[in-house]
Amino acid sequence: MTTTSQKTVSALVIRAKFSAAMSEMYRREVPLYGRLIELVREINNDILRQNPGLETELGSLDRVSEERHGAIRLGTPAELRTMAEVFAVMAMYPVGYYDLSVAGLPVHSTAFRPIDQAELAGNPFRVFTSLLRTDLLETSIQREAEDTLVKRDIFTPRLRELLRHHRDQGGFGEAEADEFIREALETFRWHATARVPRAFYEKLLSVNSLLADIVCFRGPHINHLTPRVLDIYRIHQTMEKMGIETIPEVQGPPQHCPILLKQTSFKALNEEIRFPEEDGGSSEGKHRARFGEIELRDCAVKPAARALYDKLIAEVNREAAGLRKEAGEAEYRRQYPAILERIFREGFPAWNHDELWREKLGYFHFRLKETEENPGKNAPIVDGGRQAEEVLETLCESGWIARTPITYEDFLPVSAAGIFKSNLDGRSGAIQTEEPNQTLFEEALGQPVLDSFALYAKEETASLTQVMWNLADRGWVR
């Protein structure tokens, strides 16, 4: 039996090491990802150098450039439950429910990520995790897929032992933490040999590319690893100039609308695969699964703003789809930004952080400044009878409270589905049924997913409470 002979290693340290190890593994597997990381760091360095105040809000160059998320696709509820336990070791928990059937994809998803503010500040690594929905498949395909998946184990025997040890002992020593990282990485590693004959792969591919990707391989190879960039339009244009095949648009809100998440990516690689055949031989083929995504994260928004965003982006997609059908891909690529800008200018009321605050659309973090941050200014005296919101606004305007947007830590279903769909094999079919089923997902997961809005509201409220306590503690309340 394994024993913990060293001081317990924190979840933050394990998560940071795991994120770095996965990045290094993916860099070796997909060299173009390594070049993207270098470009992202160059762009972030330029922007932080030109805007030194951003470091206070976002963190250092190392902090921003190391931030990333990954994505995996799982086949069974049992895989999802064990994966949840793997992520829990790293203090990553399921936040949000995402229905991708709206894009013809037979999966639904959650995002495993840290939820504590100190954990997010230390390392905000996230993994967008999808589960195959066999309930959306025809009966014969459903049975074949489930029969194939039940025969595999995506976790090493040693990883399962380490998870049992973590449950029993409540933590890992340094050697065990390092071993856990090595063993867990094996689940995410790319394997160029399929588990099924080529004919079966082609059969599933004709139904849906994600179905073939999930069912036909040894495990949920990481299909993209996404760095955070501070100017996504610059890197999108840079990739195009380098001759990298990108998706046609930057997905998400318009360029100057500082909310939620913007994403772009290079197209999935068409990689060589070996298929084992029933006669004992093998055959060659190709498979599209892994692509390069880049993201820009901005202000988290409240439910009303999110509902408005969803409504407007649906309008954009309808108009842009008509243009694409009538005028072709090149014209779509050229006109999409203007369509996006026009529809949002007409319909979204806040285009900077101050407007998001005044319109009560965004979530913010508040901090009472120290007196040395306002040299020459007298300490404010606050009327204790005034409403907290009035006090807050007055002190923000006078420069005594720093108000910074809370970073959106989650994902956009439409954009996530759009990027997945844009990277499908050209031979892929699509699922016709649109049917969200959060209950089914949570039953598979074995726990409810967390509400992202509640998490952002909790952070905002906690910072406001701290401000009011600090005012009283300094004797600034009259």
N, C-alpha and C positions, 0 to 999 in steps of 0.2 A: 504493500500500500504506500502511496506517495505521502510524504509528510512535509509540512511547511517548516523549513529550518531557518528561514530568513524573515526579515520584516516584510509585511504584506505590501505589495506594489499597488499603487492606486489605479483605479480605472482610467483616469486621465493619462497616466504614463503608458499604460497598456494600449490605449486607443491611439495615442500619438505615435508610438512605435509601430503599431499595426498599420496605420495610415501611411507612414513613411515606407514600410516594407512592401506594402501593396503597390505604392507608386513606383518603387524601384523594380518590382517584378513586372509591372505593366510597361514600364519604359523599355525593358529588355524584350518583351513580347511584341510591342508595337512601337518601333523607333520613332514614328511620326509624333506620337504622344510626347516623347522626350523633347522634340523640337518645339512643340506647342508650349511646354512648360517654360522653356527658355524665352520664347516670345512673350508669354504672359508676364514673366518676371521683368523683362526689359520695359514693357509698357507700364506695369505697376510702379517700377522705380522712377520712370519719367514723371508720372502723375503725382506721386508722393513728393518728389523733389520740387515740383512746381507748386504744390499745395501742401505745405508742411503741417497745416492744421488738421489735415485728414488723418494723420497718425494718431491724434488724440481720439478721434472718432472710430477709426477702423483698426488701429494697431500698426505695428511695424511692417516693413516690407516682408520680413520673414514670416510674420503672422498671416498676412494677407495672401502671400504667394504659396504658402503651404496649405491653405484652405482648399478643400476639394470634396466632392461627393462621388460615390460609385453607384453602379446599378447592377442588379442580378435578377435572374428569373428562376423561380423554383417550381417543382412539379407537383408536390404533394403536401397536404396539411402537416404530415409528420416532419417533412423537411423544414417547413416554415416554423414549426414549434421549436425544433432544435436550433435553427438559425437565430431565433429570438433569444434563446439562452446564450448563444455565442456572443451576440451583441450586448446582452445585459452585463456580461463580464466587463465590457468596456463602457458601461453606463450609457448605452444607446437604447432608446425605447421607441415603440411604434407610435408615430404621430400622423394622424390624418388617414382618410380613406380616399383612394383614387380609383375611379371606374374608367378603364381604358376600352371597354366594349363600345364606347361612343365613337371610337376610331376604327372599329372592326377588328380589334385585338382581343383574343380570348384570355385576358388576364385582368386581375385587379390587384391593387398595390397599397403599400404604406411606406413611410420613410422612417427608418431607424436612425435616431440621432440623439445627442445629449439634450436634456431639457433644463438643467440647472445653469444659471447664468455664469457661474465660475467655470463650469465644465465647458460651456460654449466658448468662453473667452480663451480658455486654455487650448482647446482643439475642437473645432466644430465639425469633425468628420461625420458624414451622413452616408447612408446606403439606401437608395430607392429600391425597394424589394417587391417584386411582382410574383404572384402565384397563378399558375395555370388554372383556368376555369373549365374543367372537363364538362361541367353542366351545360355549357354553350355549344358543345360538339354533338354531331350526329352520333347515335348510339353505337354504331360499329366502330367509329374512330375513337370515341370515348373509351370503349372497352380495350382496344388495342393500345392506346396511349397509357392507360392505367396499368395494364398488364406489363408493359415495358418499364414503366417507372418503378414499380414495386420491386423489381429485380436489382436495383442499384442502391448503393449507400454513398452519399456525397461527402460523408464525414469519415475521417480516418479513425481506426479503433483507438488510437492514442488520444485523439481529441475528445472522444466520448469519455475516456477514462479521466481526462483532465476536467471535463465539465462535471462529472460526478464528484471529483475531489473538491472543486470549487463550491459545489452545493454543500458538501459535508463540512468543509473547513471555513467557508466564507471568504476565501481569498487565495492569492498566489504569492509565493516568494519570487525573487528575481529570476531564478533558474526556471521555475515553472511558468512564469509569465512569458519568458522568451520561448519556451517550448510550445506554449499555447499559441503564440503568434506564428511560429513555423508550421504547426499542424493545421491551424485555421487557414493559412494561406493556400494549403493544398486544395481546399474546397473551391477556391476562386481561380485556380491556375487553368491556363488554356491547354487543351489536349487536341492534337491534330488528327486523332483517330476516333471515329464514331463508334457507337456501341451496336449499331444496327446495319443491315445491308442497305445498299444505295437505293434499291427499289422502294423500301419502306420509308426511307428519308424523303424521297421524291413524292411519295404518296401524301405524307404529312405536310410537305412544303406546299403542295397544291391546295391544301386546306388553309394553312396560314404559316408564314415564316417563323413566327414566334413559337408556334406549336412544335415545328421541326427542331428549332434551336433548344427548346426545353427538354424534349423527350429523347433526342437521339444521341446525347453526349454524356460523358461521365459525370459532369457536374455543372454548376451554374457559373461557368467562366465569367469573370467580370467583363461586361460588354462595353462599358465606358468608364472613364475616370476623369472627372471634370474639375479643372482649376477655376478659381475666381479671378476675374480680370476687372480692372477699373475703367476700361474703355473697350466695350465689346464691339463697337463699330470699327474701331481701328484694327482690331485683330481679325475681324471678318474680312475687311478689305485686304489686309496683309496676306491672309490665306489665299484669297482669290489671285492676288498678284504673284504668289508663289506657285500658282497652278494647281493648288489643292482643291479638289472637288468638294464644294460646300453645299449645304442646303441653301435655297435661294434667298431666304429672309432671316433677319434676326427676330426670333419669336418672343412674344411678350408685349408689354406696353410700348408706346412710342418712345423715341430717343430721349425727349426732354421731360417725360413723365416719370418722376422718381419713385415709383412704387414696385413692389413685388420683385419680379425676377425677369431678366432677359437672357436668352440662350441662343447659341448657334452651334454648328458642328460641321466636321468634315464627314463625308459619306462613309458608310461601312466598308471595310476592306473585304475583297473577294478572295478568301483564303483557301489554300489547298487542304483537302481533307481525304483521308484514307478510310474506306468503308470495308468492314469484314464481310465476306460473302459466305453463303451457306455451304459452298463446296470446299471451304477451307482456305481459299485464296482471298484476294482483296481487290478493290477497284478504286480508282481515283475520282475525285469530284471537287467541287468548290462550295463554300458556304459563306454567307454574309452574316456577321453577328456583331463585330466590334467596330466602334466608331469613336471619333474624338469630339467631345462636347466642351464648350466653354460657357461660363455663366457670369452675369453681373447681378449682384444682389443689392436691393434697395430697401425702402421702408415697408414694414409690415402694415397692412391696412385692416380696418374694422369690417365687420360683416356687410354693412351697407355698401362700402366702397368695393368690396370684393364682388358682391352681386352685380354692381354697376359695371365693373371690369368684365365680368363674364358675359354680360349682355352686349357690351360694345365689341368685344373680341369676336363674338358670334356674328355680329353684323359685318365686321371686317372680313371674316372668313367666307361668308356668303358672297359678298361682292367680289373678293379676290378670286374665289373659285370660279365665278362666272368669267372673269377676265382671263384666267388661266386657260379655261376651256376654249374661249373664243379667239384669244390673241397669241396663245402659246407661252412657253416657259420664259423666254427671254423678256418678253413684255411684262409678264407677271413679276419677274425679278426687278425690273426697272420701276414699275408703278406701285408695288406693294407698300413701300414706306409712306408714300403720299396718301394712299387710301387709309392706312393705319392712323396717320397724323390727323387727317381731316375728320374722321369719325370720332376720334377721342377729343379733338378740340371742340367739336360740337356737343359732346356728351359728358365729358369728365370735368368737374369743377375745380380741381386742385392740381397745379403744375409746379409747385415747389413745396418744401417742407413746411414753411409758414402757413401756406394755404391749406395743407393737409391738416395742420393743427387747428386752424380757425374753423374749418368746415367739419371738425370732429370725425375725420376719415382715417387718420393714421394713428399708430401707436408710438409713443415716445418715452424716452428715459430722461429723468430730471435729476439734476445734481446742484446742490447749493454750493456756490463758489466760496473759496477761502478769501479772507480779507486781502491777503497779499496778491490775489489775482485781480483785484480792483484798486490799485494804488491811487491814493488821492481822493477816493470816494468815501463818504461817510457810510457807516453801517446803516442799513435800512431799518426803520421801525415799522412794524406791521400791526395794523389794527386787528386785534384778535376777534372782533365781532364780524369781520368780513368773511365772505364765502371763500373757501380754499381756492376755488378756480380764479376768483378775482385777485387774490394774493399772488397766485402763481403767475398770472398774466403780467401783473405789475412788476414783479421781480424779474421775469424774463425780459421785459422791455428795458428795464434799468440795468440789465447786465449782471444781476446777482444770481440768476439761475441759468445753468447750461441745459439747453433742451436739445437732445440728439435723437434722431429716428432710431427705432428699434429695428434691427436688421431682420428681413424676412428670411427665415431659416428653412422654409419648406418648398413646395413645388407647385406647378400649375398643371392641372390635368390635361387641358387642351394642348399646351406646349409639350408636355411629356409625351402624350400620345402622338402629337404631330412629328416630333423628332424620331420616335420609334418607327412611325409609319414611313417616314421619308427614307429610312435606312433599311427597309425590307427588301428582300430579294425580288427581282422583277417577276419571278415566276409565282410569287406568293398569292394565295387567295385571301379572303377576308371573311370575318364572322358577320353575319347579317343582323344578329340580335343585339339591341342595346338594352342592357338590363343590369343596373347597379344592384349589388347585394352585399351591403356592409355586414349584415348579420351572418351570412355565410362565411365571409372573410374572417370575422372575429371568432366564429366557431372553430375555424381551421387554426387560427393563431392561438387560441386558448386564453385570450384576454381581450378586453376592449382596446381600441386605438384611442389615443389621447386627442383632445380637441386643441388644435393650434391656436384658435382665437382665445381660448381660456388661458393658455400659456403666455401669450403676449399681453393680455389684460393684467395678468398677475404680476408680470414684470413692471408694467407701467404703474400699477397701484402701489407696489412695494417701493418704487423710487419716490413717488409722491409722498407716501407716509414717512419715508426717511427724511425728505426735505422739511416736512412740517415738524418732525421731532428735532431736527437740527436748528430750525428757527427758534423753537422754544428753549432748547439747550443753550443757545447763545444769548438768550434774553432779548431777542429782537422782536418779540411779540408784546405789544402794549396792552 
